[in-house]
Amino acid sequence: MSRDWAASARMAEQYNGTDVVDDAARTIAQDYRRRPLPPTSSATLTFLTGLLNPSAAIEVGTGTGTATLALLRGMPRSGILTSIDTDAEAQAVARELIVHANLAGHRVRMMTGRPDEVLSRLAQGTYDLVHIDAEAGQAPRLVPLALERLEPGGVLVLDQAMLGGSVADPAVRSPQVREIRQLLNDLQGRSDLTRLLLPIDDGMLVLRRL
Ligand SMILES: C[S@@+](CC[C@H](N)C(=O)[O-])C[C@H]1O[C@@H](n2cnc3c(N)ncnc32)[C@H](O)[C@@H]1O
């Protein structure tokens, strides 16, 4: 990363800002050894959900709730967020955070289990938005399942889409990085999607189902 790029990223982070609840969420995530969604990605998510107004959304990778907070802050108060993680204890912490942030707890339906298995059980073609922030190597399996859940016009947001800088670095040839490159190439060839790859934090890919 060039010095200018790093300085710009820092400035954007400060400009977009965080608040006490967001800061607390990041501290809690560290206590539970989770990687919370970084601040600029959180701000982008809140902005996007505010624009899209989703009534039914899915989150893959609840963790301790940093991204849950960002999603709920942009969603309408009538919107329901289905949040998936393998770790029920982390999800309980996320639920406490939501209540603490005065975001009604009933707006979140926590589902515990392997994200691919849980996603497969959710209705196809009925969700407005899916956000994926799971373990880094899971994206190639999760993205096709998530796209099937979207209604026409629905949006998928994939975090860690460039795994820091490694996907863009031709010297990195690990199986995980090659799989992500293949996924990005495959998605680029699809005429039923529009796409936007943003170099924010670990990379954010936004897809819209036509
Ligand atoms: C990067 S963290 C999510 C952070 C969260 N979005 C936040 O902002 O705090 C990834 C999450 O994926 C969950 N996970 C564990 N095993 C998984 C698996 N096999 N597939 C996908 N996700 C898994 C972990 O429990 C962890 O909470």
Ligand as a Chemical Component Dictionary entry (heavy atoms), coordinates in Angstrom:
data_LIG
# 
_chem_comp.id                   LIG 
_chem_comp.type                 NON-POLYMER 
_chem_comp.pdbx_formal_charge   0 
_chem_comp.three_letter_code    LIG 
# 
loop_
_chem_comp_atom.comp_id 
_chem_comp_atom.atom_id 
_chem_comp_atom.alt_atom_id 
_chem_comp_atom.type_symbol 
_chem_comp_atom.charge 
_chem_comp_atom.model_Cartn_x 
_chem_comp_atom.model_Cartn_y 
_chem_comp_atom.model_Cartn_z 
_chem_comp_atom.pdbx_ordinal 
LIG C1  C1  C 0  -14.727 -12.069 10.688 1  
LIG S1  S1  S 1  -15.686 -12.829 11.929 2  
LIG C2  C2  C 0  -17.211 -11.954 11.823 3  
LIG C3  C3  C 0  -17.115 -10.571 12.392 4  
LIG C4  C4  C 0  -18.422 -9.838  12.452 5  
LIG N1  N1  N 0  -19.022 -9.668  11.155 6  
LIG C5  C5  C 0  -18.213 -8.489  13.110 7  
LIG O1  O1  O 0  -18.307 -7.470  12.439 8  
LIG O2  O2  O -1 -17.951 -8.500  14.312 9  
LIG C6  C6  C 0  -16.065 -14.367 11.157 10 
LIG C7  C7  C 0  -17.119 -15.198 11.854 11 
LIG O3  O3  O 0  -17.286 -16.400 11.097 12 
LIG C8  C8  C 0  -17.637 -17.434 11.999 13 
LIG N2  N2  N 0  -17.351 -18.795 11.494 14 
LIG C9  C9  C 0  -16.826 -19.802 12.174 15 
LIG N3  N3  N 0  -16.742 -20.914 11.439 16 
LIG C10 C10 C 0  -17.196 -20.614 10.260 17 
LIG C11 C11 C 0  -17.346 -21.348 9.070  18 
LIG N4  N4  N 0  -17.058 -22.627 8.988  19 
LIG N5  N5  N 0  -17.831 -20.715 8.004  20 
LIG C12 C12 C 0  -18.130 -19.416 8.079  21 
LIG N6  N6  N 0  -18.035 -18.669 9.197  22 
LIG C13 C13 C 0  -17.572 -19.264 10.271 23 
LIG C14 C14 C 0  -16.830 -17.155 13.228 24 
LIG O4  O4  O 0  -17.497 -17.678 14.359 25 
LIG C15 C15 C 0  -16.748 -15.622 13.244 26 
LIG O5  O5  O 0  -17.670 -15.079 14.160 27 
# 
loop_
_chem_comp_bond.comp_id 
_chem_comp_bond.atom_id_1 
_chem_comp_bond.atom_id_2 
_chem_comp_bond.value_order 
_chem_comp_bond.pdbx_ordinal 
LIG C1  S1  SING 1  
LIG S1  C2  SING 2  
LIG S1  C6  SING 3  
LIG C2  C3  SING 4  
LIG C3  C4  SING 5  
LIG C4  N1  SING 6  
LIG C4  C5  SING 7  
LIG C5  O1  DOUB 8  
LIG C5  O2  SING 9  
LIG C6  C7  SING 10 
LIG C7  O3  SING 11 
LIG C7  C15 SING 12 
LIG O3  C8  SING 13 
LIG C8  N2  SING 14 
LIG C8  C14 SING 15 
LIG N2  C9  SING 16 
LIG N2  C13 SING 17 
LIG C9  N3  DOUB 18 
LIG N3  C10 SING 19 
LIG C10 C11 SING 20 
LIG C10 C13 DOUB 21 
LIG C11 N4  SING 22 
LIG C11 N5  DOUB 23 
LIG N5  C12 SING 24 
LIG C12 N6  DOUB 25 
LIG N6  C13 SING 26 
LIG C14 O4  SING 27 
LIG C14 C15 SING 28 
LIG C15 O5  SING 29 
# 
